[in-house]
Amino acid sequence: MTAPIQLTDQAQPPRPIPQIYSTKEAARLLGVSHRTLEDWRNRGGGPRFIHLGRLVRYRAADLERFVNRVDYGTTGEAQAA
């Protein structure tokens, strides 16, 4: 009699879900009003966002990229951007 074959789960371990924030939470982190963040979302120029169904959410990594993207050394540099 042979031993039964044991199947192993070869699936990848689940990836952690990135930290996400609501519009009000993201605005608080950025130091702006939630209305400003909504305006940026509608006009462009703000941080990237995602939709989860009807909900708008911001990934921590996208907020960090946005903050780093608007880093300037001088006022002239900022005006040229």
Biopython code that builds the backbone (N, CA, C, O; Angstrom):
import numpy as np
from Bio.PDB.StructureBuilder import StructureBuilder

atoms = [
    (1, "MET", "N", (0.840, -1.168, 0.000)),
    (1, "MET", "CA", (0.000, 0.000, 0.000)),
    (1, "MET", "C", (0.891, 1.239, 0.000)),
    (1, "MET", "O", (1.847, 1.318, 0.772)),
    (2, "THR", "N", (0.581, 2.206, -0.863)),
    (2, "THR", "CA", (1.393, 3.411, -0.955)),
    (2, "THR", "C", (0.797, 4.517, -0.095)),
    (2, "THR", "O", (-0.402, 4.532, 0.183)),
    (3, "ALA", "N", (1.650, 5.435, 0.317)),
    (3, "ALA", "CA", (1.199, 6.563, 1.132)),
    (3, "ALA", "C", (0.376, 7.519, 0.266)),
    (3, "ALA", "O", (0.670, 7.695, -0.917)),
    (4, "PRO", "N", (-0.657, 8.138, 0.854)),
    (4, "PRO", "CA", (-1.471, 9.083, 0.072)),
    (4, "PRO", "C", (-0.640, 10.320, -0.326)),
    (4, "PRO", "O", (0.242, 10.767, 0.407)),
    (5, "ILE", "N", (-0.951, 10.828, -1.468)),
    (5, "ILE", "CA", (-0.269, 12.033, -1.941)),
    (5, "ILE", "C", (-0.817, 13.231, -1.181)),
    (5, "ILE", "O", (-2.031, 13.410, -1.077)),
    (6, "GLN", "N", (0.084, 14.049, -0.651)),
    (6, "GLN", "CA", (-0.345, 15.240, 0.054)),
    (6, "GLN", "C", (-0.168, 16.442, -0.860)),
    (6, "GLN", "O", (0.912, 16.688, -1.398)),
    (7, "LEU", "N", (-1.229, 17.163, -1.017)),
    (7, "LEU", "CA", (-1.176, 18.360, -1.841)),
    (7, "LEU", "C", (-0.770, 19.537, -0.958)),
    (7, "LEU", "O", (-1.259, 19.691, 0.161)),
    (8, "THR", "N", (0.112, 20.342, -1.472)),
    (8, "THR", "CA", (0.516, 21.538, -0.727)),
    (8, "THR", "C", (0.002, 22.757, -1.463)),
    (8, "THR", "O", (-0.116, 22.760, -2.689)),
    (9, "ASP", "N", (-0.295, 23.766, -0.719)),
    (9, "ASP", "CA", (-0.785, 25.009, -1.300)),
    (9, "ASP", "C", (0.409, 25.808, -1.809)),
    (9, "ASP", "O", (1.189, 26.341, -1.020)),
    (10, "GLN", "N", (0.547, 25.887, -3.119)),
    (10, "GLN", "CA", (1.664, 26.582, -3.738)),
    (10, "GLN", "C", (1.353, 28.057, -3.999)),
    (10, "GLN", "O", (2.162, 28.769, -4.594)),
    (11, "ALA", "N", (0.192, 28.509, -3.558)),
    (11, "ALA", "CA", (-0.190, 29.898, -3.802)),
    (11, "ALA", "C", (0.755, 30.839, -3.070)),
    (11, "ALA", "O", (1.304, 30.521, -2.015)),
    (12, "GLN", "N", (0.921, 32.006, -3.670)),
    (12, "GLN", "CA", (1.761, 33.018, -3.051)),
    (12, "GLN", "C", (1.099, 33.513, -1.764)),
    (12, "GLN", "O", (-0.127, 33.564, -1.674)),
    (13, "PRO", "N", (1.908, 33.875, -0.777)),
    (13, "PRO", "CA", (1.307, 34.441, 0.432)),
    (13, "PRO", "C", (0.620, 35.758, 0.085)),
    (13, "PRO", "O", (1.081, 36.476, -0.803)),
    (14, "PRO", "N", (-0.460, 36.082, 0.764)),
    (14, "PRO", "CA", (-1.178, 37.314, 0.426)),
    (14, "PRO", "C", (-0.296, 38.539, 0.651)),
    (14, "PRO", "O", (0.440, 38.625, 1.634)),
    (15, "ARG", "N", (-0.392, 39.477, -0.281)),
    (15, "ARG", "CA", (0.354, 40.722, -0.127)),
    (15, "ARG", "C", (-0.406, 41.621, 0.843)),
    (15, "ARG", "O", (-1.637, 41.627, 0.860)),
    (16, "PRO", "N", (0.329, 42.374, 1.643)),
    (16, "PRO", "CA", (-0.372, 43.260, 2.580)),
    (16, "PRO", "C", (-1.096, 44.372, 1.822)),
    (16, "PRO", "O", (-0.610, 44.857, 0.800)),
    (17, "ILE", "N", (-2.231, 44.759, 2.321)),
    (17, "ILE", "CA", (-2.985, 45.855, 1.723)),
    (17, "ILE", "C", (-2.293, 47.162, 2.109)),
    (17, "ILE", "O", (-1.993, 47.378, 3.283)),
    (18, "PRO", "N", (-2.035, 48.035, 1.131)),
    (18, "PRO", "CA", (-1.362, 49.289, 1.473)),
    (18, "PRO", "C", (-2.259, 50.161, 2.342)),
    (18, "PRO", "O", (-3.485, 50.073, 2.273)),
    (19, "GLN", "N", (-1.639, 50.998, 3.155)),
    (19, "GLN", "CA", (-2.396, 51.927, 3.981)),
    (19, "GLN", "C", (-3.157, 52.884, 3.066)),
    (19, "GLN", "O", (-2.568, 53.478, 2.162)),
    (20, "ILE", "N", (-4.450, 53.034, 3.293)),
    (20, "ILE", "CA", (-5.249, 53.956, 2.491)),
    (20, "ILE", "C", (-5.965, 54.929, 3.411)),
    (20, "ILE", "O", (-6.254, 54.628, 4.569)),
    (21, "TYR", "N", (-6.245, 56.110, 2.859)),
    (21, "TYR", "CA", (-6.860, 57.180, 3.648)),
    (21, "TYR", "C", (-8.068, 57.743, 2.913)),
    (21, "TYR", "O", (-8.101, 57.779, 1.683)),
    (22, "SER", "N", (-9.062, 58.182, 3.686)),
    (22, "SER", "CA", (-10.194, 58.897, 3.118)),
    (22, "SER", "C", (-9.730, 60.290, 2.706)),
    (22, "SER", "O", (-8.604, 60.689, 3.004)),
    (23, "THR", "N", (-10.595, 61.019, 2.024)),
    (23, "THR", "CA", (-10.248, 62.377, 1.605)),
    (23, "THR", "C", (-9.938, 63.251, 2.813)),
    (23, "THR", "O", (-8.957, 63.995, 2.800)),
    (24, "LYS", "N", (-10.756, 63.171, 3.852)),
    (24, "LYS", "CA", (-10.523, 63.999, 5.039)),
    (24, "LYS", "C", (-9.236, 63.611, 5.752)),
    (24, "LYS", "O", (-8.504, 64.479, 6.229)),
    (25, "GLU", "N", (-8.955, 62.317, 5.828)),
    (25, "GLU", "CA", (-7.709, 61.873, 6.476)),
    (25, "GLU", "C", (-6.490, 62.311, 5.669)),
    (25, "GLU", "O", (-5.501, 62.780, 6.232)),
    (26, "ALA", "N", (-6.567, 62.156, 4.344)),
    (26, "ALA", "CA", (-5.445, 62.551, 3.491)),
    (26, "ALA", "C", (-5.221, 64.061, 3.565)),
    (26, "ALA", "O", (-4.082, 64.525, 3.622)),
    (27, "ALA", "N", (-6.314, 64.820, 3.566)),
    (27, "ALA", "CA", (-6.195, 66.276, 3.656)),
    (27, "ALA", "C", (-5.526, 66.680, 4.967)),
    (27, "ALA", "O", (-4.679, 67.572, 4.989)),
    (28, "ARG", "N", (-5.909, 66.024, 6.047)),
    (28, "ARG", "CA", (-5.311, 66.318, 7.356)),
    (28, "ARG", "C", (-3.815, 66.020, 7.332)),
    (28, "ARG", "O", (-3.023, 66.793, 7.872)),
    (29, "LEU", "N", (-3.422, 64.913, 6.716)),
    (29, "LEU", "CA", (-2.002, 64.564, 6.613)),
    (29, "LEU", "C", (-1.221, 65.595, 5.795)),
    (29, "LEU", "O", (-0.071, 65.902, 6.109)),
    (30, "LEU", "N", (-1.854, 66.126, 4.743)),
    (30, "LEU", "CA", (-1.188, 67.098, 3.878)),
    (30, "LEU", "C", (-1.272, 68.524, 4.416)),
    (30, "LEU", "O", (-0.580, 69.418, 3.931)),
    (31, "GLY", "N", (-2.125, 68.730, 5.422)),
    (31, "GLY", "CA", (-2.271, 70.068, 5.991)),
    (31, "GLY", "C", (-3.107, 71.005, 5.149)),
    (31, "GLY", "O", (-2.908, 72.219, 5.177)),
    (32, "VAL", "N", (-4.057, 70.437, 4.386)),
    (32, "VAL", "CA", (-4.972, 71.234, 3.576)),
    (32, "VAL", "C", (-6.396, 70.837, 3.929)),
    (32, "VAL", "O", (-6.620, 69.832, 4.604)),
    (33, "SER", "N", (-7.364, 71.636, 3.467)),
    (33, "SER", "CA", (-8.751, 71.272, 3.723)),
    (33, "SER", "C", (-9.181, 70.150, 2.781)),
    (33, "SER", "O", (-8.591, 69.954, 1.718)),
    (34, "HIS", "N", (-10.209, 69.423, 3.183)),
    (34, "HIS", "CA", (-10.693, 68.353, 2.301)),
    (34, "HIS", "C", (-11.265, 68.940, 1.020)),
    (34, "HIS", "O", (-11.254, 68.274, -0.015)),
    (35, "ARG", "N", (-11.767, 70.175, 1.063)),
    (35, "ARG", "CA", (-12.280, 70.848, -0.143)),
    (35, "ARG", "C", (-11.139, 71.129, -1.127)),
    (35, "ARG", "O", (-11.316, 71.002, -2.338)),
    (36, "THR", "N", (-9.979, 71.507, -0.608)),
    (36, "THR", "CA", (-8.816, 71.734, -1.474)),
    (36, "THR", "C", (-8.417, 70.435, -2.156)),
    (36, "THR", "O", (-8.131, 70.422, -3.353)),
    (37, "LEU", "N", (-8.398, 69.349, -1.404)),
    (37, "LEU", "CA", (-8.041, 68.051, -1.977)),
    (37, "LEU", "C", (-9.071, 67.630, -3.029)),
    (37, "LEU", "O", (-8.701, 67.088, -4.071)),
    (38, "GLU", "N", (-10.353, 67.874, -2.770)),
    (38, "GLU", "CA", (-11.393, 67.566, -3.757)),
    (38, "GLU", "C", (-11.204, 68.415, -5.020)),
    (38, "GLU", "O", (-11.373, 67.924, -6.135)),
    (39, "ASP", "N", (-10.853, 69.686, -4.835)),
    (39, "ASP", "CA", (-10.620, 70.567, -5.976)),
    (39, "ASP", "C", (-9.434, 70.074, -6.800)),
    (39, "ASP", "O", (-9.506, 70.027, -8.028)),
    (40, "TRP", "N", (-8.349, 69.708, -6.131)),
    (40, "TRP", "CA", (-7.189, 69.165, -6.846)),
    (40, "TRP", "C", (-7.577, 67.915, -7.628)),
    (40, "TRP", "O", (-7.123, 67.707, -8.753)),
    (41, "ARG", "N", (-8.426, 67.084, -7.015)),
    (41, "ARG", "CA", (-8.836, 65.844, -7.678)),
    (41, "ARG", "C", (-9.628, 66.151, -8.942)),
    (41, "ARG", "O", (-9.480, 65.458, -9.948)),
    (42, "ASN", "N", (-10.464, 67.178, -8.901)),
    (42, "ASN", "CA", (-11.282, 67.537, -10.062)),
    (42, "ASN", "C", (-10.500, 68.279, -11.135)),
    (42, "ASN", "O", (-10.732, 68.066, -12.325)),
    (43, "ARG", "N", (-9.583, 69.142, -10.735)),
    (43, "ARG", "CA", (-8.831, 69.963, -11.691)),
    (43, "ARG", "C", (-7.511, 69.334, -12.114)),
    (43, "ARG", "O", (-6.946, 69.701, -13.145)),
    (44, "GLY", "N", (-7.018, 68.389, -11.321)),
    (44, "GLY", "CA", (-5.713, 67.796, -11.585)),
    (44, "GLY", "C", (-4.643, 68.492, -10.764)),
    (44, "GLY", "O", (-4.857, 69.584, -10.237)),
    (45, "GLY", "N", (-3.505, 67.856, -10.664)),
    (45, "GLY", "CA", (-2.388, 68.442, -9.938)),
    (45, "GLY", "C", (-2.207, 67.928, -8.529)),
    (45, "GLY", "O", (-1.167, 68.165, -7.915)),
    (46, "GLY", "N", (-3.184, 67.238, -8.009)),
    (46, "GLY", "CA", (-3.083, 66.702, -6.653)),
    (46, "GLY", "C", (-2.526, 65.288, -6.665)),
    (46, "GLY", "O", (-2.072, 64.798, -7.699)),
    (47, "PRO", "N", (-2.563, 64.635, -5.507)),
    (47, "PRO", "CA", (-2.066, 63.255, -5.442)),
    (47, "PRO", "C", (-2.988, 62.298, -6.190)),
    (47, "PRO", "O", (-4.182, 62.557, -6.341)),
    (48, "ARG", "N", (-2.422, 61.199, -6.653)),
    (48, "ARG", "CA", (-3.211, 60.155, -7.315)),
    (48, "ARG", "C", (-4.178, 59.564, -6.292)),
    (48, "ARG", "O", (-3.911, 59.578, -5.091)),
    (49, "PHE", "N", (-5.288, 59.051, -6.775)),
    (49, "PHE", "CA", (-6.300, 58.470, -5.894)),
    (49, "PHE", "C", (-6.887, 57.233, -6.538)),
    (49, "PHE", "O", (-6.664, 56.964, -7.719)),
    (50, "ILE", "N", (-7.639, 56.483, -5.752)),
    (50, "ILE", "CA", (-8.303, 55.282, -6.254)),
    (50, "ILE", "C", (-9.779, 55.341, -5.882)),
    (50, "ILE", "O", (-10.173, 56.018, -4.932)),
    (51, "HIS", "N", (-10.581, 54.619, -6.651)),
    (51, "HIS", "CA", (-11.991, 54.435, -6.312)),
    (51, "HIS", "C", (-12.182, 53.013, -5.819)),
    (51, "HIS", "O", (-11.759, 52.058, -6.469)),
    (52, "LEU", "N", (-12.807, 52.883, -4.693)),
    (52, "LEU", "CA", (-13.237, 51.577, -4.187)),
    (52, "LEU", "C", (-14.759, 51.630, -4.190)),
    (52, "LEU", "O", (-15.384, 52.048, -3.215)),
    (53, "GLY", "N", (-15.336, 51.200, -5.296)),
    (53, "GLY", "CA", (-16.765, 51.400, -5.470)),
    (53, "GLY", "C", (-17.012, 52.893, -5.620)),
    (53, "GLY", "O", (-16.453, 53.527, -6.515)),
    (54, "ARG", "N", (-17.843, 53.459, -4.756)),
    (54, "ARG", "CA", (-18.107, 54.899, -4.789)),
    (54, "ARG", "C", (-17.134, 55.694, -3.940)),
    (54, "ARG", "O", (-17.117, 56.923, -3.997)),
    (55, "LEU", "N", (-16.325, 55.001, -3.152)),
    (55, "LEU", "CA", (-15.423, 55.673, -2.221)),
    (55, "LEU", "C", (-14.137, 56.115, -2.900)),
    (55, "LEU", "O", (-13.571, 55.384, -3.714)),
    (56, "VAL", "N", (-13.681, 57.306, -2.566)),
    (56, "VAL", "CA", (-12.394, 57.810, -3.031)),
    (56, "VAL", "C", (-11.398, 57.598, -1.904)),
    (56, "VAL", "O", (-11.656, 57.965, -0.758)),
    (57, "ARG", "N", (-10.265, 57.007, -2.234)),
    (57, "ARG", "CA", (-9.237, 56.750, -1.223)),
    (57, "ARG", "C", (-7.872, 57.116, -1.791)),
    (57, "ARG", "O", (-7.662, 57.140, -3.004)),
    (58, "TYR", "N", (-6.958, 57.399, -0.878)),
    (58, "TYR", "CA", (-5.587, 57.766, -1.237)),
    (58, "TYR", "C", (-4.633, 56.771, -0.596)),
    (58, "TYR", "O", (-4.710, 56.509, 0.604)),
    (59, "ARG", "N", (-3.736, 56.218, -1.400)),
    (59, "ARG", "CA", (-2.701, 55.325, -0.868)),
    (59, "ARG", "C", (-1.611, 56.166, -0.214)),
    (59, "ARG", "O", (-1.297, 57.264, -0.674)),
    (60, "ALA", "N", (-1.042, 55.638, 0.862)),
    (60, "ALA", "CA", (0.042, 56.331, 1.558)),
    (60, "ALA", "C", (1.198, 56.604, 0.600)),
    (60, "ALA", "O", (1.783, 57.687, 0.635)),
    (61, "ALA", "N", (1.532, 55.648, -0.245)),
    (61, "ALA", "CA", (2.644, 55.814, -1.188)),
    (61, "ALA", "C", (2.368, 56.944, -2.176)),
    (61, "ALA", "O", (3.287, 57.677, -2.541)),
    (62, "ASP", "N", (1.104, 57.100, -2.617)),
    (62, "ASP", "CA", (0.765, 58.179, -3.545)),
    (62, "ASP", "C", (0.851, 59.539, -2.866)),
    (62, "ASP", "O", (1.278, 60.513, -3.486)),
    (63, "LEU", "N", (0.451, 59.617, -1.603)),
    (63, "LEU", "CA", (0.577, 60.872, -0.858)),
    (63, "LEU", "C", (2.043, 61.239, -0.682)),
    (63, "LEU", "O", (2.421, 62.403, -0.809)),
    (64, "GLU", "N", (2.859, 60.242, -0.391)),
    (64, "GLU", "CA", (4.293, 60.485, -0.216)),
    (64, "GLU", "C", (4.928, 60.958, -1.524)),
    (64, "GLU", "O", (5.737, 61.886, -1.521)),
    (65, "ARG", "N", (4.562, 60.321, -2.647)),
    (65, "ARG", "CA", (5.079, 60.747, -3.950)),
    (65, "ARG", "C", (4.666, 62.185, -4.259)),
    (65, "ARG", "O", (5.461, 62.966, -4.782)),
    (66, "PHE", "N", (3.424, 62.531, -3.933)),
    (66, "PHE", "CA", (2.928, 63.885, -4.180)),
    (66, "PHE", "C", (3.734, 64.904, -3.374)),
    (66, "PHE", "O", (4.138, 65.939, -3.905)),
    (67, "VAL", "N", (3.963, 64.619, -2.120)),
    (67, "VAL", "CA", (4.723, 65.541, -1.272)),
    (67, "VAL", "C", (6.140, 65.695, -1.801)),
    (67, "VAL", "O", (6.671, 66.806, -1.823)),
    (68, "ASN", "N", (6.753, 64.618, -2.221)),
    (68, "ASN", "CA", (8.118, 64.683, -2.741)),
    (68, "ASN", "C", (8.181, 65.370, -4.110)),
    (68, "ASN", "O", (9.197, 65.969, -4.462)),
    (69, "ARG", "N", (7.109, 65.281, -4.865)),
    (69, "ARG", "CA", (7.073, 65.872, -6.202)),
    (69, "ARG", "C", (7.011, 67.399, -6.147)),
    (69, "ARG", "O", (7.469, 68.067, -7.075)),
    (70, "VAL", "N", (6.460, 67.950, -5.088)),
    (70, "VAL", "CA", (6.294, 69.398, -4.996)),
    (70, "VAL", "C", (7.376, 70.025, -4.113)),
    (70, "VAL", "O", (7.140, 71.031, -3.445)),
    (71, "ASP", "N", (8.540, 69.427, -4.121)),
    (71, "ASP", "CA", (9.663, 69.904, -3.319)),
    (71, "ASP", "C", (10.526, 70.834, -4.173)),
    (71, "ASP", "O", (11.026, 70.421, -5.219)),
    (72, "TYR", "N", (10.703, 72.073, -3.744)),
    (72, "TYR", "CA", (11.490, 73.063, -4.484)),
    (72, "TYR", "C", (12.551, 73.667, -3.592)),
    (72, "TYR", "O", (12.414, 73.688, -2.368)),
    (73, "GLY", "N", (13.605, 74.156, -4.210)),
    (73, "GLY", "CA", (14.680, 74.796, -3.476)),
    (73, "GLY", "C", (14.543, 76.299, -3.388)),
    (73, "GLY", "O", (15.014, 76.920, -2.436)),
    (74, "THR", "N", (13.883, 76.896, -4.405)),
    (74, "THR", "CA", (13.712, 78.343, -4.427)),
    (74, "THR", "C", (12.323, 78.675, -4.950)),
    (74, "THR", "O", (11.663, 77.828, -5.551)),
    (75, "THR", "N", (11.874, 79.917, -4.721)),
    (75, "THR", "CA", (10.587, 80.359, -5.243)),
    (75, "THR", "C", (10.598, 80.365, -6.763)),
    (75, "THR", "O", (9.608, 79.997, -7.396)),
    (76, "GLY", "N", (11.723, 80.784, -7.354)),
    (76, "GLY", "CA", (11.838, 80.785, -8.813)),
    (76, "GLY", "C", (11.682, 79.397, -9.400)),
    (76, "GLY", "O", (11.058, 79.221, -10.446)),
    (77, "GLU", "N", (12.248, 78.421, -8.729)),
    (77, "GLU", "CA", (12.129, 77.031, -9.173)),
    (77, "GLU", "C", (10.681, 76.582, -9.141)),
    (77, "GLU", "O", (10.221, 75.891, -10.050)),
    (78, "ALA", "N", (9.959, 76.970, -8.096)),
    (78, "ALA", "CA", (8.550, 76.606, -7.967)),
    (78, "ALA", "C", (7.712, 77.286, -9.046)),
    (78, "ALA", "O", (6.798, 76.671, -9.594)),
    (79, "GLN", "N", (8.010, 78.540, -9.354)),
    (79, "GLN", "CA", (7.242, 79.272, -10.351)),
    (79, "GLN", "C", (7.496, 78.727, -11.753)),
    (79, "GLN", "O", (6.616, 78.783, -12.612)),
    (80, "ALA", "N", (8.686, 78.204, -11.983)),
    (80, "ALA", "CA", (9.018, 77.647, -13.291)),
    (80, "ALA", "C", (8.341, 76.304, -13.531)),
    (80, "ALA", "O", (8.200, 75.877, -14.677)),
    (81, "ALA", "N", (7.923, 75.639, -12.468)),
    (81, "ALA", "CA", (7.322, 74.304, -12.591)),
    (81, "ALA", "C", (5.907, 74.346, -13.106)),
    (81, "ALA", "O", (5.274, 73.302, -13.261)),
]
sb = StructureBuilder()
sb.init_structure("model")
sb.init_model(0)
sb.init_chain("A")
sb.init_seg("    ")
for serial, (resi, resn, name, xyz) in enumerate(atoms, 1):
    if name == "N":
        sb.init_residue(resn, " ", resi, " ")
    sb.init_atom(name, np.array(xyz, "f"), 0.0, 1.0, " ", f" {name:<3s}", serial, name[0])
structure = sb.get_structure()
